[in-house]
Amino acid sequence: MTKPRDKIAERRGFIRLRKPINITYTIAGQDKIHNVTAKDISADGIRFQTTDKNISEGNTIETKLDIPEVVNPVHAKGRIMWKKKLSLEDNAPFDIGVEFTEIEEDNKNTFLKFLCDLIYNLPEEMKNAKHKKN
C-alpha cells in the first residue's frame, strides 16, 4: 500500500542539519541589519526565525554566518523562498527559508568543511540523543 507521503516529491537536494549558528542579514535595498539564529542549515540554504515584517518571498538577502571556531564569518547571498507565520498573534515570528545563490569564493571551503564536520559527527550525536531519552 502506498503511503500519502510516498507520492510527495522531495525537493531538498541536501540534508538539513539542526545547528544553531548566529546570522546577520540585510535585505537588498534596505539598510537595517538583523541578527537571528539559524534553526537549520544545509549546503544550499538556511532556515531562521525573524519578526521582520518587511521580509518577503523573492527578496534577495546578504548574510554573514558565524561558523563556530572560525574567525571570519561566511558571506553568502540568498533568495527568500518561503515565509511562514508561526501563529496568528500580531507580533508572532516568521519562519524564513533561504536558498543560497552565492557564497564568497574565499568562504566556500570554510563553509563546506563546517557542513562536512556536522555530517561526520551526526551519527555520534544521534547515539547520544538516544541514551539521554532512556
Secondary structure by P-SEA (a helix, b strand, c coil): cccccccccccccbbbbbbbbbbbbbcccccbbbbbbbccccccccccccccccccccbbbbbbbbcccccbbbbbbbbbcccccccccccbbbbbbbbbcccccccaaaaaaaaaaaaaaaaaaaaaaaaaac
